[in-house]
């Protein structure tokens, strides 16, 4: 497993750990980053689907005279 993180936050969190324990927590930090990215993707897909359904079901209101 390599030490490269996708997000700057998790890279900085890893670097702030004492060098003696970095190896112990690398897998947990990588897993946390993967969870964060996956949850972000789910939220984005949900928002796009909700928007698409909303546009598909939208009926314009009749103008009042």
C-alpha positions in Angstrom: 0.0 0.0 0.0 1.4 3.4 -0.9 1.4 6.5 1.2 -0.3 8.7 -1.4 -3.6 10.3 -0.4 -6.1 11.8 -2.7 -7.1 14.7 -0.4 -4.8 17.2 1.2 -6.7 16.8 4.5 -5.8 13.1 5.0 -2.2 13.7 3.8 -1.8 16.4 6.5 -3.4 14.2 9.1 -1.0 11.4 8.3 2.0 13.8 8.3 1.0 15.2 11.7 1.2 11.8 13.3 4.5 10.9 15.1 6.7 9.0 12.8 6.8 6.0 15.1 3.0 5.4 14.8 2.4 6.4 11.2 2.6 2.8 10.0 0.0 1.7 12.6 -2.6 4.1 11.4 -1.9 4.3 7.7 -4.6 1.7 6.8 -7.2 3.4 9.0 -6.5 6.8 7.5 -6.7 5.4 3.9 -10.0 3.7 4.8 -11.4 6.9 6.3 -10.4 8.8 3.1 -12.1 6.1 0.9 -15.3 6.3 3.0 -15.3 10.1 2.8 -14.9 10.0 -1.0 -17.5 7.3 -1.4 -20.0 9.2 0.8 -19.3 12.4 -1.2 -20.0 10.5 -4.5 -23.2 9.1 -3.1 -24.4 12.5 -2.1 -23.5 13.9 -5.5 -25.4 11.1 -7.3 -28.4 11.6 -5.1 -28.5 15.3 -5.7 -28.2 14.9 -9.5 -31.0 12.2 -9.5 -33.2 14.3 -7.3 -32.7 17.3 -9.6 -33.4 15.2 -12.7 -36.6 13.8 -11.2 -37.7 17.3 -10.1 -37.1 18.6 -13.6 -38.9 15.7 -15.2 -42.0 16.0 -12.9 -42.1 19.8 -12.9 -45.3 21.3 -14.4 -45.3 25.0 -15.1 -47.9 27.0 -13.1 -50.7 28.7 -15.1 -50.2 32.5 -15.2 -52.9 34.4 -13.3 -54.6 37.2 -15.2 
